[in-house]
Structures are given as structure tokens and as C-alpha cells.
């Protein structure tokens, strides 16, 4: 199937804007907390125990009240430190007097946060102590020196920006490859250092416009079309260089004194070419999804740059097909997060593909005021919103990124403003790369869940549904790294023993023995399930706690898709964590079979 140029072009409308913007830097102080066993230490806030998030302090700064001997006498401060250490059961040494008059005391390198809390509690209990705080580690907080950064409102503006600078204190995308399944890549000096090998999956030489079919060169020769070339009534279009614009939003080189800043600027981009003249076929896109995520495609060399995030800023009319869904499911099963654009028809995204596919993060577009952009698709199937820009009689604010000035074939590199859900999706793909960089163990389901649960309320309005709200990069990155006290889990227990699921038969069970946990299970116990089945609507899935209590994860339904690869959240706070947990699966109708491949519990 060939997607029409008009449908594809709706994803890449250009907005020409000019504005003088201010630069904002967001900082945050994030804390994590142990649970001290001593009563005094239990009341000490976690931020009083850390030099940096998750790192116990090695020194404390102690301010004494003006009348205290320790406020003026180093000997008195030294004796007090030794006494406080003795009471806490630790070695505490006076180091020096600060210019402010406070005492700097050393705790050594072996203390835990609980040990630090014990010492802090001793100082807090002393009526002669005005304050006691950790000697915290500070880092330089610099605005990127990229010359066009001040125009990237979508990254930093407090109203409708995605709060990206605050995420850079946590991660910058290092170690993560993002596949941009799009028009390919045209050389750009503000992006080239972050480009790794991709592939050209366009099998039709005419669509490819490069004189051949599939090959290892994903270079974008231009996707310009003449009037009526794709279908009657279509006007002529210049080349879009769409994939290069998308890639720049994700991973443009940053702090290089030129151009724009990328959201995950230490990540790598693998350009995977599927769109050419008049669009691209489902079959080529399916192969691209498979290959990008590490799957095997006949006749194509193995991918040496397997992507942990896929961005697809493309689409056409119609619901997701079983063929496309199968490719996406397989990619997610391999651990790749798939991000897609909701579409630009101001309509229900459920009627467009791949926006209507399961196991994707579906992204709607917002304008500079935080409203749903007038063109953006909407609906209950949308997961999240991100800046996509908008041009109308009131405002002119698109998304600035890397581009090329050529109207047909490549010419000089440039930058320009585009608008569309095509621009919103790479904001979320960049965020997913930051998250994976901050916590490599995250699954696609955990990434989607964290993006949603840490979103901000949409600043403006959204008729029809824009998902969980506006994606917030800083809050999400901090949550998954554990630096704000949040977490995507802790210890994971897994069963990889495959069990066949009989057709319309008795329930099968798989067990996981949990040990070494204290107390009860969490209120948000994560249950990851991987099932291959030819009709998942027949399946009923339950989690069975050690005491026999059953928690329904999935009921039978009319859902005709195949396979189950998802993570369920269960409030299991009334259950003892340790013991044998079971996953119970039953096929409740005839003609379909499958197997439980694996499942896991994350506490």
C-alpha cells in the first residue's frame, strides 16, 4: 500500500516564525530515602543525609548559636564532634571553621545514609545547634551554548515547554540508539556526530528516488513530487528532509556553539528510510520496525545498532492492521519502545495507523500556550501530548530543528520551523532515550507508564482527549533514576519457563518464589507478562498471591489481536511479599492456542 502525499504532508506542515525568547534553566533538588531503624534518625529528612541524590554525605556543616562555645572555639567544636560521634556510634572529626563561622565535620567514607541520619539527629537534639546540613556536591548548571537554543521554546519555556534542561542533570541519552523510521538522513554538521548506520528499506526504486531498491545507504535524496504525480489533484511539493528534522529534535549535537540542542544529545540516531516520493508502504515499514529492533529481515544484514527506541512520525488512514501490530509487538518484546505520531487530521486517532496500534506511545501535539494544536488528532487512544507547534492568526511558533535548503536534491544545510504531530513524537522519543540512559533496565511498558504518571496537567485546553497531559522530561527522568525518591521498581523476580496454553482447556499456572523481601508487597506491584497467542481475547489472566488471593489482570474480551506483552500494576499491599506467587492463564474459547513465554514481578 502506498500512502498518499497529501496524508504524509499533513505530518510536516511548515511554520515560519521569528521570535526573541528568553532562556530559562530549571534546577531541582532530588532526594532518596532509606529507613533508619533508630527512632531519632527516623525523623531526619533524606535530604539531610546526602551529598548528592543517593550518595551518603561524608561531611556535615554545623552552625552553632551565637552564645555557644563551639561557635567560636575550634577546640570546643572538636570536642563536640567527638561527643556527637560517640553518641551515634560513629567517628566524627572536626575539620575546620568556615568563613561563615560554621564548623565542618568529617564523617568518613564508609557511612550509610542511616549512619549519617544518626549523627544528624544528635546535632539536631542539641539546643546550642542552629542548623546541621550535609556538605552537598554541586555541579555546573549551564544553558547550552547552541546559537539557536533561545528559540527552542518547546524545550524550556515554563508554560508549554517540556522541561528538558532539568532532565540533563540526570541523563543525556548516552548509550542509547534511537531509530528514526522516516525519509532517511541528509548530511548536517549539527547532527552528523550522532548518526550511526541505518538502512534504506524502500523496495520500490521510483518511490525511493535514488535509482535503486533496498540498500545500506539511508541518505535522503529528496522526496519532492510534481503536481498530480501521486494522485490526481495533488499539487507539487518540495523535498521535506523530514527525517533530518525529526532526528535533530531527538539528538542534535549540543554545546557545540552552533544551531540547536537535541533532547537526548548524547544518544545516537539510526536513520531507517521508508518514506520517499508519495509516501511509503506498510510492508517496508514492517521490515524497518523488525530490523531496527534487532529482528531478522530476509536479505538484509543484521543490525549492529539495535535501537531501544523507535520514532515513527508517519501514518495514514485506517485502523492498525494485524501485520503492523505483529511487527510492533515483536519489537516491544525485544525491549524497544515504539513512539508514534497521533496524526494531523483534527480527528480521532483511532482511525489512523500506526497511531491506533497497541504497544505504542501515541503522541498528540500542543501549541506554545499548551493547547491541543488545531491539526492534532485526539481521542482515548492518545497516550501523551508534547510540543508540536502551531501557526495561525494569533501565534506563530513551530519547532526549530536541522534541515536542508534544497527544494529537490540536497543543497546547503539549514534550520527551519516545522509543525505537526511529527514534531511532537520525537520529543517523547528523546525523553524515552533519556529514561533508558538513566535506567537501562526499564521495559517499554515501564517507560510508557512513567511518562504518563509524571506528566503535567495540560496548561491549555484539549477537546477530544490528549492522554495523560504534557510530557515533563525533568520529572520523568528523575523518577526513573530514583533521584526524586520515586522508582520504577526494585528487585525483579522472573520465570522464563515456557508453558503451553491449551485451547479451551484448564488453567495453567507458572510459579515464582520470592524471598529476601521485608514486609508486604507494594501498592504498585509490577507484573510483566509475555504471552504468544492467536486470539488474546480468549485469555483470562490472574495473579495469585502466596496466601491464595487472586487478582484479575485480564478478563476475556472481544479483542481479536494476538499476543499479550504488557505490564500490569496490582495493589498487593495487603500481601506478604515473600512466598510463592503464581500466574494463572486460561483459554476460555475454541480454535486458538498459545504459550506463556515468561513473566516477572518487580517489587
Legacy VTK file of the C-alpha trace (Angstrom):
# vtk DataFile Version 3.0
C-alpha trace
ASCII
DATASET POLYDATA
POINTS 603 float
0.000 0.000 0.000
1.321 3.474 -0.835
0.428 6.357 1.467
-0.781 9.409 -0.427
1.333 12.539 -0.469
-1.500 14.567 0.992
-1.712 12.312 4.059
2.024 12.316 4.515
2.368 16.058 4.019
-0.166 16.696 6.735
2.531 15.474 9.124
5.082 18.022 8.010
3.424 21.436 7.617
5.984 24.209 7.829
5.630 27.155 10.179
7.864 30.166 9.529
8.319 32.050 12.760
10.665 34.569 14.295
10.746 35.479 17.952
13.145 36.694 20.604
12.808 34.332 23.527
14.259 34.245 26.982
16.435 31.403 28.229
15.354 29.510 31.309
17.269 26.989 33.388
15.449 24.552 35.628
17.168 23.039 38.630
15.862 20.575 41.126
16.982 19.098 44.397
16.088 15.427 44.452
16.277 13.042 47.347
16.017 9.358 48.066
15.381 7.874 51.468
16.441 4.888 53.499
14.505 3.846 56.573
16.669 4.369 59.701
15.981 1.881 62.443
16.797 4.199 65.307
13.912 6.325 66.471
15.867 9.600 66.456
17.241 9.060 62.981
13.840 8.132 61.610
12.729 11.778 61.768
15.694 13.090 59.763
14.654 14.062 56.203
16.558 12.220 53.492
17.988 15.420 52.041
19.887 15.940 55.310
21.823 12.714 54.732
23.032 13.056 51.140
25.856 14.833 49.347
24.088 14.066 46.075
20.938 12.080 45.302
21.515 8.528 46.517
25.010 9.256 47.896
25.564 9.469 51.674
27.183 12.684 52.876
30.793 12.453 54.031
30.784 15.854 55.756
28.307 17.991 57.681
28.175 21.751 58.108
27.159 22.633 61.678
26.050 26.116 62.647
26.061 26.892 66.368
24.042 29.573 68.101
25.999 32.738 68.841
26.247 32.113 72.579
27.644 28.587 72.260
31.325 27.972 72.997
31.528 25.829 69.832
30.601 28.913 67.761
33.991 30.493 68.485
36.298 27.781 69.811
37.691 25.155 67.445
38.619 23.003 70.438
35.060 23.145 71.699
33.721 22.275 68.255
36.210 19.399 68.014
35.172 18.038 71.414
31.511 18.367 70.491
32.041 16.471 67.243
33.729 13.633 69.083
30.925 13.524 71.656
28.227 13.508 68.993
30.009 10.718 67.169
30.291 8.660 70.309
26.559 9.037 70.985
25.753 7.977 67.415
28.279 5.185 67.394
30.363 6.799 64.633
33.721 8.565 64.283
33.059 12.284 63.748
36.005 14.683 63.350
36.084 18.474 63.310
37.839 19.606 60.105
37.866 23.392 60.013
35.976 26.587 60.618
34.166 28.013 57.590
34.174 31.720 56.780
30.578 31.894 57.956
31.616 30.642 61.379
30.070 27.213 60.930
32.018 24.047 61.693
32.835 21.481 59.010
32.874 17.968 60.456
34.014 14.793 58.701
32.067 11.515 58.821
34.406 9.298 56.816
33.690 7.339 53.650
32.009 4.178 54.940
28.773 5.538 56.392
25.335 4.715 55.070
22.528 7.259 54.930
21.151 5.703 58.103
24.513 6.275 59.835
24.550 9.891 58.654
20.995 10.330 59.911
22.095 9.117 63.351
24.780 11.803 63.555
22.447 14.493 62.212
19.872 13.532 64.829
22.432 14.004 67.601
23.230 17.526 66.396
19.547 18.377 65.938
18.823 17.376 69.521
21.449 19.868 70.828
19.792 23.202 71.791
23.089 25.021 71.032
22.987 23.954 67.371
21.261 26.375 64.990
21.431 24.080 61.968
23.150 20.988 60.586
23.205 20.306 56.844
25.155 17.982 54.538
28.146 19.331 52.634
26.439 18.772 49.285
28.024 18.199 45.909
27.210 20.886 43.347
27.505 20.666 39.567
27.750 23.365 36.930
24.336 24.264 35.525
24.869 25.775 32.112
22.475 26.780 29.400
23.581 25.120 26.136
25.702 27.437 24.019
23.979 26.423 20.793
23.286 29.641 18.902
19.601 28.893 18.208
18.778 27.396 21.595
16.934 30.523 22.740
14.355 29.837 20.017
13.632 26.303 21.236
10.677 27.255 23.418
9.499 23.652 23.252
12.398 22.556 25.457
12.451 25.123 28.233
9.507 27.519 28.419
7.677 27.120 31.724
4.159 27.222 30.306
4.170 24.731 27.451
7.775 23.590 27.142
8.731 20.044 28.077
11.107 20.962 30.935
14.056 19.290 29.222
17.040 21.131 30.812
16.149 19.714 34.224
16.423 16.197 32.806
20.005 16.775 31.640
21.175 16.687 35.263
20.053 13.040 35.254
20.893 11.774 31.749
21.672 12.951 28.236
20.944 9.766 26.294
24.370 8.165 26.414
24.398 4.514 25.379
21.003 4.588 23.641
20.266 4.324 19.907
17.038 5.761 18.525
15.817 4.553 15.132
14.108 7.290 13.119
11.901 5.428 10.653
11.296 8.184 8.146
12.677 9.749 4.934
16.303 8.983 5.769
19.038 11.475 6.590
20.641 14.353 4.701
24.093 15.346 5.951
24.126 18.066 8.616
27.091 19.180 10.707
24.896 19.804 13.768
23.754 16.182 13.747
26.361 14.083 11.950
28.402 13.182 15.029
25.361 11.409 16.474
24.376 9.477 13.344
25.138 5.746 13.153
24.490 3.262 10.375
20.908 2.731 9.285
19.280 1.209 6.207
17.169 2.097 3.179
14.089 -0.164 3.238
12.275 1.390 0.266
11.847 -1.516 -2.136
10.292 0.494 -4.996
13.007 2.380 -6.917
10.543 5.041 -8.090
9.396 5.769 -4.558
12.990 5.662 -3.374
14.049 8.291 -5.932
17.639 7.092 -5.635
17.821 4.802 -8.638
17.662 1.514 -6.740
15.755 -0.524 -4.213
16.861 -1.530 -0.751
20.449 -0.933 0.281
22.601 0.050 3.226
22.585 3.765 2.368
19.761 5.646 4.161
20.737 9.003 2.624
17.702 11.135 1.748
17.866 12.120 -1.961
14.715 14.226 -1.626
11.028 13.335 -1.715
9.798 16.158 -3.965
6.846 15.432 -6.229
5.397 17.039 -9.310
1.739 18.052 -9.497
-0.546 15.031 -9.872
2.408 12.645 -9.542
0.984 10.720 -6.614
-2.694 11.145 -7.314
-4.931 13.442 -9.317
-5.355 16.858 -7.756
-2.174 16.813 -5.701
-0.070 19.974 -6.016
3.699 19.884 -6.444
5.756 19.593 -3.241
9.364 20.438 -2.483
11.550 17.911 -0.652
10.771 17.845 3.054
14.001 16.459 4.625
11.515 15.315 7.236
13.653 12.584 8.799
16.528 15.005 9.355
14.237 17.471 11.141
12.902 14.696 13.383
16.408 13.411 14.122
17.611 16.878 15.117
14.896 17.222 17.742
15.983 13.918 19.248
19.759 14.175 19.144
21.224 17.310 17.576
24.764 17.822 18.869
24.615 20.158 21.867
27.055 22.644 23.416
28.908 22.934 20.106
28.325 26.693 19.737
26.043 26.269 16.751
22.469 25.524 15.818
20.027 23.739 18.069
20.142 21.436 21.089
18.883 17.842 20.944
16.727 16.420 23.720
18.874 13.277 24.088
22.025 14.846 22.692
24.350 12.022 23.757
22.172 9.388 22.102
22.762 8.024 18.597
20.286 8.114 15.725
19.983 5.294 13.219
18.176 6.633 10.120
15.891 3.965 8.664
14.447 5.038 5.329
10.855 4.055 4.456
9.313 7.261 3.043
10.101 8.581 -0.430
8.082 10.009 -3.282
4.364 9.792 -2.422
4.967 8.086 0.933
5.874 4.548 1.861
4.351 1.089 2.036
3.252 -0.858 5.106
5.448 -3.782 4.053
8.607 -1.657 4.032
7.690 -0.086 7.363
7.062 -3.505 8.931
10.519 -4.689 7.839
12.042 -1.459 9.155
10.436 -1.920 12.582
11.660 -5.511 12.699
15.227 -4.703 11.679
15.586 -1.567 13.812
14.600 -3.502 16.959
17.049 -6.335 16.298
14.851 -8.739 14.358
15.826 -10.592 11.206
14.751 -9.442 7.734
15.497 -11.715 4.781
18.178 -10.307 2.502
19.160 -7.552 4.929
22.364 -7.708 7.031
21.953 -7.949 10.795
21.558 -4.611 12.543
24.676 -3.692 14.526
22.993 -0.610 16.040
19.878 -2.100 17.604
17.528 0.666 18.697
15.982 0.753 22.141
13.633 3.498 20.946
11.838 3.785 17.585
10.261 7.025 16.370
7.627 6.892 13.636
6.399 10.350 12.644
4.332 8.936 9.821
0.922 7.494 9.175
-2.124 7.024 7.017
-5.827 6.404 7.264
-7.347 3.227 8.618
-7.018 1.173 11.768
-3.821 -0.668 12.650
-3.548 -3.902 10.688
-2.670 -7.251 12.217
0.548 -7.226 10.174
1.756 -3.900 11.548
0.636 -4.802 15.065
2.575 -8.054 14.938
5.774 -6.212 13.994
5.290 -3.688 16.796
4.572 -6.415 19.348
7.750 -8.235 18.363
9.794 -5.033 18.643
8.412 -4.325 22.120
9.108 -7.914 23.143
12.728 -7.305 22.167
12.795 -4.349 24.561
12.276 -1.490 22.097
9.926 1.378 22.916
7.849 2.485 19.915
6.744 6.145 19.725
4.270 7.268 17.046
2.624 10.496 15.924
-1.130 10.767 16.538
-1.719 12.327 13.098
-2.656 15.759 11.804
-6.279 15.492 10.657
-8.023 17.003 13.713
-9.794 13.672 14.057
-9.934 10.595 16.258
-6.521 8.941 16.222
-8.234 5.541 16.433
-8.904 5.846 12.698
-5.242 6.211 11.725
-2.219 3.917 11.674
0.189 3.342 13.344
-1.446 5.730 15.830
-4.169 3.154 16.544
-1.769 0.275 17.180
-1.346 -1.206 20.651
2.005 -1.264 22.454
2.979 2.196 21.193
3.247 5.617 22.832
0.808 7.734 20.834
1.698 11.455 20.906
-0.610 14.410 20.280
0.726 17.908 19.557
0.381 21.080 21.637
0.972 24.744 20.801
3.001 27.341 22.655
0.146 28.050 25.037
-0.281 24.373 25.899
-3.489 23.842 23.932
-4.024 20.914 21.609
-2.767 22.138 18.257
-5.693 22.701 15.893
-4.486 19.995 13.492
-3.598 17.315 16.055
-5.558 14.087 16.211
-7.044 13.250 19.581
-9.010 10.586 21.425
-8.850 7.975 24.154
-6.119 6.148 22.261
-3.698 9.085 22.688
-1.184 8.485 25.490
0.601 11.804 25.962
0.979 15.292 24.493
4.187 17.120 23.562
5.106 20.367 21.789
4.324 20.242 18.085
3.873 23.926 17.338
1.155 25.832 15.586
0.743 28.697 13.154
-2.465 30.711 12.984
-3.635 34.327 13.050
-2.780 34.651 16.742
0.539 32.882 17.174
3.422 31.663 15.036
5.527 29.150 16.904
6.800 25.991 15.292
9.561 23.555 16.249
13.061 24.551 15.138
15.414 21.767 14.023
18.001 20.652 11.492
17.062 20.781 7.804
18.374 21.363 4.254
17.703 24.230 1.864
17.348 22.084 -1.261
13.937 22.182 -2.909
14.549 18.924 -4.778
18.003 17.408 -4.208
20.205 18.215 -1.194
21.804 21.650 -1.077
23.195 23.544 1.916
22.369 22.601 5.475
19.895 24.816 7.286
17.458 25.100 10.183
13.746 25.701 9.951
10.470 25.560 11.837
8.026 22.726 11.203
4.775 21.987 12.955
2.879 18.740 13.378
2.497 15.640 15.476
5.605 14.590 13.530
7.420 17.159 15.640
5.700 16.153 18.896
6.591 12.452 18.660
10.408 12.939 18.621
10.122 14.993 21.805
8.780 11.868 23.516
11.221 9.566 21.711
14.041 11.785 23.003
12.589 11.565 26.504
12.401 7.764 26.229
16.110 7.761 25.299
16.924 9.890 28.353
14.993 7.443 30.538
16.712 4.396 29.088
20.060 6.113 29.588
19.199 6.882 33.218
17.945 3.346 33.911
18.916 0.688 31.383
16.635 -1.925 32.953
13.438 -0.091 32.045
10.978 -2.030 29.896
8.864 -0.327 27.205
5.812 -0.693 29.449
7.640 0.964 32.348
8.806 3.793 30.092
5.266 4.466 28.901
3.886 4.254 32.427
6.489 6.643 33.835
5.959 9.200 31.060
2.228 9.195 31.751
2.403 9.217 35.543
4.880 12.106 35.591
3.112 14.294 33.017
1.941 17.809 33.872
-1.652 18.893 33.539
-2.057 20.382 30.080
-1.674 24.171 30.507
-4.330 24.866 27.888
-7.324 23.009 26.550
-7.764 19.767 24.649
-11.078 18.806 23.143
-11.329 15.103 22.423
-8.548 13.795 24.664
-4.782 14.336 24.817
-3.761 11.473 27.059
-2.160 11.939 30.461
-1.165 15.563 29.814
2.021 17.353 28.757
5.179 15.249 28.998
7.619 16.560 31.630
11.184 15.462 30.902
12.794 16.510 34.190
10.167 14.971 36.444
10.110 11.732 34.464
13.883 11.326 34.228
14.282 11.981 37.948
11.563 9.475 38.790
13.029 6.585 36.809
16.548 7.206 38.046
15.336 7.171 41.645
16.745 10.660 42.253
13.444 12.103 43.447
12.599 9.272 45.771
10.458 7.616 43.122
11.255 4.341 41.432
10.141 2.105 38.626
10.713 -0.896 40.807
13.459 -2.558 42.725
14.189 -6.259 42.709
12.761 -8.263 39.808
11.902 -11.968 40.037
11.418 -13.742 36.708
10.155 -17.057 35.354
11.388 -17.893 31.862
9.968 -21.399 31.708
7.552 -21.536 28.771
4.184 -23.194 29.421
1.717 -24.214 26.693
-1.800 -22.784 26.954
-4.323 -25.411 25.800
-7.273 -24.480 23.612
-10.419 -24.001 25.719
-8.830 -26.041 28.479
-7.907 -25.916 32.128
-5.955 -23.003 33.510
-2.169 -23.329 33.516
-0.006 -21.901 36.280
3.577 -20.704 36.472
5.293 -20.010 39.798
7.851 -17.513 41.065
9.389 -17.937 44.516
10.054 -14.557 46.132
12.484 -14.305 49.035
14.650 -11.727 50.730
11.888 -9.076 50.815
10.737 -7.461 54.035
7.142 -6.730 54.921
4.328 -6.600 52.418
4.303 -6.290 48.640
3.990 -2.750 47.213
0.773 -0.972 46.332
2.044 -0.791 42.745
3.428 -4.295 42.198
4.538 -4.590 38.553
3.529 -7.827 36.810
5.188 -8.211 33.418
3.564 -10.790 31.136
4.776 -12.138 27.767
2.284 -14.469 26.040
2.144 -15.637 22.432
-1.436 -16.447 21.421
-3.516 -16.396 18.253
-6.515 -14.642 19.847
-5.812 -12.885 23.116
-9.498 -12.029 23.623
-9.985 -15.635 24.793
-7.486 -15.294 27.617
-8.178 -14.764 31.308
-5.092 -13.910 33.381
-4.839 -13.825 37.184
-2.039 -13.173 39.662
-2.251 -15.461 42.696
-0.587 -14.278 45.906
1.203 -16.653 48.315
-1.910 -16.875 50.524
-4.084 -17.870 47.548
-5.709 -14.472 46.981
-6.384 -13.955 43.279
-6.008 -10.637 41.423
-7.621 -10.406 37.977
-5.167 -8.932 35.459
-7.173 -9.552 32.303
-10.685 -10.741 31.566
-11.859 -12.332 28.330
-12.968 -9.815 25.714
-13.702 -9.289 22.026
-10.131 -8.138 21.407
-9.098 -10.005 18.249
-5.405 -9.094 18.287
-2.788 -11.699 19.094
-0.200 -11.893 21.863
-0.008 -10.251 25.271
3.152 -8.326 26.069
2.455 -5.799 28.763
2.982 -4.862 32.394
0.058 -4.833 34.812
0.027 -2.884 38.082
-1.531 -4.548 41.142
-2.216 -3.130 44.591
-0.770 -6.024 46.589
-0.031 -4.050 49.751
-2.101 -6.435 51.876
0.019 -9.428 50.811
3.238 -10.674 52.357
5.974 -10.197 49.769
7.887 -13.414 50.408
6.412 -16.687 49.219
5.310 -18.403 46.027
3.425 -16.203 43.579
1.619 -17.717 40.602
0.418 -16.505 37.235
-2.735 -18.334 36.142
-3.743 -18.258 32.464
-6.772 -19.883 30.845
-8.074 -20.007 27.262
-11.877 -19.768 27.510
-12.936 -20.442 23.887
-12.130 -22.777 20.998
-9.852 -22.659 17.961
-6.855 -20.790 19.413
-3.730 -21.850 21.277
-0.580 -20.241 22.582
2.043 -20.255 25.300
3.178 -18.286 28.288
6.756 -17.351 27.377
7.764 -15.614 30.582
6.528 -13.371 33.371
8.068 -11.331 36.152
7.350 -9.475 39.375
9.078 -6.186 40.154
8.894 -5.007 43.764
LINES 1 604
603 0 1 2 3 4 5 6 7 8 9 10 11 12 13 14 15 16 17 18 19 20 21 22 23 24 25 26 27 28 29 30 31 32 33 34 35 36 37 38 39 40 41 42 43 44 45 46 47 48 49 50 51 52 53 54 55 56 57 58 59 60 61 62 63 64 65 66 67 68 69 70 71 72 73 74 75 76 77 78 79 80 81 82 83 84 85 86 87 88 89 90 91 92 93 94 95 96 97 98 99 100 101 102 103 104 105 106 107 108 109 110 111 112 113 114 115 116 117 118 119 120 121 122 123 124 125 126 127 128 129 130 131 132 133 134 135 136 137 138 139 140 141 142 143 144 145 146 147 148 149 150 151 152 153 154 155 156 157 158 159 160 161 162 163 164 165 166 167 168 169 170 171 172 173 174 175 176 177 178 179 180 181 182 183 184 185 186 187 188 189 190 191 192 193 194 195 196 197 198 199 200 201 202 203 204 205 206 207 208 209 210 211 212 213 214 215 216 217 218 219 220 221 222 223 224 225 226 227 228 229 230 231 232 233 234 235 236 237 238 239 240 241 242 243 244 245 246 247 248 249 250 251 252 253 254 255 256 257 258 259 260 261 262 263 264 265 266 267 268 269 270 271 272 273 274 275 276 277 278 279 280 281 282 283 284 285 286 287 288 289 290 291 292 293 294 295 296 297 298 299 300 301 302 303 304 305 306 307 308 309 310 311 312 313 314 315 316 317 318 319 320 321 322 323 324 325 326 327 328 329 330 331 332 333 334 335 336 337 338 339 340 341 342 343 344 345 346 347 348 349 350 351 352 353 354 355 356 357 358 359 360 361 362 363 364 365 366 367 368 369 370 371 372 373 374 375 376 377 378 379 380 381 382 383 384 385 386 387 388 389 390 391 392 393 394 395 396 397 398 399 400 401 402 403 404 405 406 407 408 409 410 411 412 413 414 415 416 417 418 419 420 421 422 423 424 425 426 427 428 429 430 431 432 433 434 435 436 437 438 439 440 441 442 443 444 445 446 447 448 449 450 451 452 453 454 455 456 457 458 459 460 461 462 463 464 465 466 467 468 469 470 471 472 473 474 475 476 477 478 479 480 481 482 483 484 485 486 487 488 489 490 491 492 493 494 495 496 497 498 499 500 501 502 503 504 505 506 507 508 509 510 511 512 513 514 515 516 517 518 519 520 521 522 523 524 525 526 527 528 529 530 531 532 533 534 535 536 537 538 539 540 541 542 543 544 545 546 547 548 549 550 551 552 553 554 555 556 557 558 559 560 561 562 563 564 565 566 567 568 569 570 571 572 573 574 575 576 577 578 579 580 581 582 583 584 585 586 587 588 589 590 591 592 593 594 595 596 597 598 599 600 601 602
